[in-house]
Every structure is written in C-alpha cells, then in structure tokens.
Amino acid sequence: MPRFKFTKFQILVHAGSLVPLARIIWDYFTDNLTANPIQDITFRTGKAALVLLVLSVACTPLNTVFGFREALKVRRALGLYSFLYVCLHFVIFLVDNALVDYAIDLELLREAIFEKRFALMGLAAFLTLLPLALTSTKGWQKRLGKTWRDLHRWVYLAVILAVVHFVWLVKSDIREPLAYGAVAVMLLVLRIPAVRRVVNLKNWMSPFLPRAARGAARPQPVRRPPDLPTTHF
C-alpha cells in the first residue's frame, strides 16, 4: 500500500484550505448565514477559490525568491482546492439561476450567463481552470511533455479573469478584488528572470554571510526536483 508522508506545513495547508467549507457547513446548520443564504454561500465559495488560486501562484516566487522550498509541496494542493471551490461556486450559481423542477433550464442558464458580464467572465475563468485541474497528475505531465508546462501557465489568465469577474460582481467597492489583482501581477512580474535576480533575498543577504557561505548565497538556476509537482494544480 502507498504511504503518504506529510510535513507539518502540508497538514496546515490542507486543514486551512478546508476551513472555508467547514465554516459554510457549520453556519448552514446553525442558521448563521445571511438573509440570502444562496448569495452568501456563492460569495464565500468564490472568494475562497480566488484566495487559494492566488496562493498557488505565489508558491513559485516563495521558492525562487525567498528559498522557501516547502511552498512547492503544497502548490498543486492549493490549486486543486481552489478548483473545488470554483466547482461549488458554479453549481450554486446553476441552482440559483437555472434550476426549475429539479432540472436545468438551458434557456434560463443562457440568459443568466450571457446577459450578465460578470457571469460570462466567471465562466471563462472556470473553463480556463478546467483543463489545468484535469491534467494535474504526473501521468498527464508525462503524456503532454513540454506542452504540459505551457498549458499550466494559463493559471495566470485564470487569475486575471477571476479578478475581473469579482470587480464586475461587486461594482461599487472594488478595492478588495483590485488588491488580489495587484498581488497576481506582482507574482507574475517576479517570474521574470531579471526581476527575480534583483529581488532575490539571497543576493541581499550575501554581504552579511561568512565567506564560506557566500557561494551558496549566489543565485543558482532554478531546478524543480522530480519528486515534486511542478504545477499549480
């Protein structure tokens, strides 16, 4: 039987990722949702999805810039948890807007999606994330080869689409979604090699390290260990 070994950090990430879902379930059974429970759950699942998606994108810079290799071990988990909340978000949207007599009314669904620009943008984000989640396994990584890495870079497009979806949804106070967008842009910029070399924490610490340790402080080519997933999903 396969043995699964998790670090304390991995356990913390898995537990933390399930907290929003646990709170929704708890609030449902304790009658602590808002006066519009469907809207409340829809908003909370969508926000959890966006937060976890941004955190999954942050894992690579945490490793390359700050040397926090533990982040690589949770990158795929964060991405998949994000997709879990995306699916819940989408199912609740379907139930709220297109469910009639226990069946999906396609005409109502078309109106709900194509007549509301925030819904259309949310659907685009969902469709962008869908192939990333489906190809998140090591088996798909081997089948797709180099194409696999290019495919999973679409996660940045998904973040942008999700942020725009959030902005168009809230309409008035857009500070929170714009903050997520700013973080996503910053993380994307940190992937540029020239920028990464400038902000690399090891470079700044080098003058303060003993001479013997300075060689280790010089930036080295980023090598992803084979036993770690190299995807956000």
C-alpha positions as CSV (number, residue, x, y, z in Angstrom):
1,M,0.0,0.0,0.0
2,P,1.3,3.5,-0.8
3,R,2.4,5.5,2.2
4,F,1.7,9.2,2.4
5,K,4.0,11.4,4.3
6,F,3.0,15.0,5.0
7,T,5.1,17.7,6.6
8,K,3.5,19.9,9.3
9,F,3.3,22.7,6.8
10,Q,1.4,20.5,4.3
11,I,-1.0,19.4,7.0
12,L,-1.6,23.1,7.9
13,V,-2.3,24.0,4.3
14,H,-4.7,21.1,3.8
15,A,-6.5,22.0,7.0
16,G,-6.6,25.7,6.3
17,S,-7.9,25.1,2.7
18,L,-10.9,23.2,4.1
19,V,-11.7,25.9,6.8
20,P,-14.0,28.0,4.5
21,L,-16.0,24.9,3.5
22,A,-16.3,23.8,7.1
23,R,-17.5,27.3,8.2
24,I,-20.1,27.3,5.4
25,I,-21.4,23.9,6.6
26,W,-21.4,25.0,10.2
27,D,-23.1,28.3,9.5
28,Y,-25.8,26.4,7.4
29,F,-26.7,24.0,10.2
30,T,-26.5,26.7,12.9
31,D,-28.6,29.1,10.9
32,N,-25.8,31.7,10.8
33,L,-25.9,32.5,7.1
34,T,-27.2,35.9,5.9
35,A,-30.8,36.7,5.0
36,N,-30.0,35.5,1.5
37,P,-28.1,32.2,2.1
38,I,-27.6,31.3,-1.6
39,Q,-26.0,34.6,-2.3
40,D,-23.9,34.3,0.9
41,I,-22.6,30.8,0.0
42,T,-21.9,31.9,-3.6
43,F,-19.8,34.8,-2.5
44,R,-17.9,32.8,0.1
45,T,-17.1,29.9,-2.2
46,G,-16.0,32.4,-4.9
47,K,-13.7,34.3,-2.5
48,A,-12.2,31.1,-1.2
49,A,-11.5,30.0,-4.7
50,L,-9.7,33.2,-5.6
51,V,-7.6,33.4,-2.4
52,L,-6.4,29.8,-2.9
53,L,-5.7,30.4,-6.5
54,V,-3.5,33.4,-5.8
55,L,-1.7,31.4,-3.0
56,S,-1.0,28.6,-5.5
57,V,0.6,31.1,-7.9
58,A,2.6,32.5,-5.0
59,C,4.3,29.2,-4.3
60,T,6.9,29.5,-7.1
61,P,8.2,33.0,-6.1
62,L,8.3,31.9,-2.5
63,N,10.8,29.2,-3.6
64,T,12.8,31.1,-6.2
65,V,13.0,34.5,-4.4
66,F,12.9,33.5,-0.7
67,G,14.2,30.0,-0.9
68,F,11.0,28.6,0.8
69,R,11.0,25.1,-0.9
70,E,8.1,23.9,1.3
71,A,5.8,26.0,-0.9
72,L,6.4,23.7,-3.8
73,K,5.0,20.8,-1.9
74,V,1.6,22.5,-1.5
75,R,1.3,24.2,-4.9
76,R,-0.8,21.5,-6.5
77,A,-3.0,21.0,-3.5
78,L,-3.8,24.7,-3.3
79,G,-4.7,24.7,-7.0
80,L,-7.0,21.7,-6.6
81,Y,-8.7,23.1,-3.5
82,S,-9.2,26.3,-5.4
83,F,-10.9,24.4,-8.2
84,L,-13.0,22.6,-5.7
85,Y,-14.4,25.9,-4.5
86,V,-14.8,27.0,-8.1
87,C,-17.0,24.0,-8.8
88,L,-19.1,24.6,-5.7
89,H,-19.4,28.3,-6.8
90,F,-20.6,27.3,-10.2
91,V,-23.0,24.6,-9.0
92,I,-24.6,27.1,-6.6
93,F,-24.9,29.6,-9.5
94,L,-26.7,26.9,-11.6
95,V,-29.1,26.1,-8.8
96,D,-29.9,29.7,-8.1
97,N,-30.3,30.8,-11.7
98,A,-31.3,27.9,-13.9
99,L,-32.8,25.1,-11.8
100,V,-36.5,24.5,-12.5
101,D,-38.4,21.4,-11.2
102,Y,-35.1,19.7,-10.4
103,A,-33.8,20.2,-13.9
104,I,-31.5,22.7,-15.5
105,D,-33.4,25.1,-17.8
106,L,-31.0,25.8,-20.6
107,E,-32.7,29.0,-21.7
108,L,-32.6,30.4,-18.2
109,L,-28.9,29.3,-18.0
110,R,-28.1,31.1,-21.2
111,E,-29.8,34.3,-20.0
112,A,-28.0,34.1,-16.6
113,I,-24.6,33.8,-18.2
114,F,-24.7,35.8,-21.4
115,E,-26.8,38.7,-20.1
116,K,-24.6,39.3,-17.1
117,R,-21.0,40.2,-17.9
118,F,-19.6,39.1,-14.5
119,A,-21.2,35.6,-15.0
120,L,-19.6,35.4,-18.5
121,M,-16.2,36.3,-17.1
122,G,-16.6,33.7,-14.3
123,L,-17.5,31.0,-16.9
124,A,-14.3,31.9,-18.8
125,A,-12.3,31.5,-15.6
126,F,-13.9,28.2,-14.9
127,L,-13.2,26.9,-18.5
128,T,-9.6,28.1,-18.2
129,L,-9.1,26.2,-14.9
130,L,-10.8,23.0,-16.0
131,P,-8.0,21.6,-18.3
132,L,-5.5,22.5,-15.6
133,A,-7.3,20.5,-13.0
134,L,-7.9,17.6,-15.3
135,T,-4.2,17.4,-16.3
136,S,-2.8,17.9,-12.8
137,T,-1.5,14.4,-12.3
138,K,2.0,13.2,-13.0
139,G,0.6,10.8,-15.7
140,W,-0.7,13.8,-17.7
141,Q,2.6,15.6,-17.1
142,K,4.4,12.7,-18.9
143,R,1.9,12.4,-21.7
144,L,1.9,16.1,-22.6
145,G,5.7,16.7,-22.1
146,K,6.8,20.3,-22.7
147,T,3.2,21.2,-23.7
148,W,2.1,20.5,-20.2
149,R,4.1,23.3,-18.6
150,D,2.9,25.8,-21.2
151,L,-0.7,24.7,-20.6
152,H,-0.4,25.3,-16.8
153,R,0.9,28.8,-17.3
154,W,-2.7,29.6,-18.2
155,V,-3.3,29.8,-14.5
156,Y,-2.3,33.5,-14.7
157,L,-5.0,34.1,-17.2
158,A,-7.5,32.4,-14.9
159,V,-6.4,34.7,-12.0
160,I,-7.0,37.8,-14.2
161,L,-10.4,36.5,-15.4
162,A,-11.4,35.7,-11.8
163,V,-10.3,39.2,-10.6
164,V,-12.3,40.9,-13.4
165,H,-15.3,38.6,-12.5
166,F,-15.0,39.8,-8.9
167,V,-14.7,43.5,-9.9
168,W,-17.8,43.4,-12.2
169,L,-19.7,41.5,-9.5
170,V,-19.2,44.0,-6.6
171,K,-19.4,47.1,-8.9
172,S,-19.1,49.7,-6.1
173,D,-16.3,48.9,-3.7
174,I,-13.7,47.3,-5.9
175,R,-10.7,47.7,-3.6
176,E,-10.6,44.1,-2.5
177,P,-10.7,42.5,-6.0
178,L,-8.1,45.0,-7.2
179,A,-5.9,44.1,-4.3
180,Y,-6.0,40.4,-5.4
181,G,-5.2,41.6,-9.0
182,A,-2.2,43.6,-7.8
183,V,-0.8,40.6,-6.0
184,A,-1.3,38.5,-9.1
185,V,0.5,41.0,-11.3
186,M,3.4,41.2,-8.8
187,L,3.7,37.4,-8.7
188,L,3.8,37.4,-12.5
189,V,6.5,40.0,-12.6
190,L,8.6,38.0,-10.1
191,R,8.7,35.2,-12.7
192,I,10.8,37.4,-15.0
193,P,14.4,36.3,-14.6
194,A,15.9,39.8,-14.5
195,V,13.4,40.9,-11.8
196,R,14.0,37.7,-9.8
197,R,17.7,38.3,-9.7
198,V,17.3,41.8,-8.5
199,V,14.9,40.9,-5.6
200,N,16.4,37.6,-4.7
201,L,16.7,37.5,-1.0
202,K,19.9,35.5,-1.1
203,N,21.6,38.3,-3.1
204,W,20.8,40.9,-0.4
205,M,21.9,38.6,2.4
206,S,25.2,37.6,0.8
207,P,27.4,40.5,2.2
208,F,26.3,39.6,5.7
209,L,27.1,35.9,5.4
210,P,30.5,34.3,6.2
211,R,32.8,34.0,3.2
212,A,32.4,30.2,3.1
213,A,28.6,30.6,2.8
214,R,28.6,33.2,0.1
215,G,29.0,30.7,-2.7
216,A,25.8,29.1,-1.5
217,A,24.1,32.5,-1.5
218,R,24.7,33.2,-5.1
219,P,21.7,32.7,-7.3
220,Q,21.6,29.2,-8.8
221,P,19.5,28.0,-11.8
222,V,16.0,27.1,-10.6
223,R,15.7,23.3,-10.6
224,R,12.4,21.7,-9.8
225,P,13.0,18.4,-8.0
226,P,11.4,15.5,-9.9
227,D,9.5,14.2,-6.9
228,L,7.6,17.5,-6.6
229,P,4.6,18.5,-8.8
230,T,5.6,21.5,-11.0
231,T,2.1,22.7,-11.4
232,H,-0.3,24.9,-9.6
233,F,-2.8,22.0,-9.9
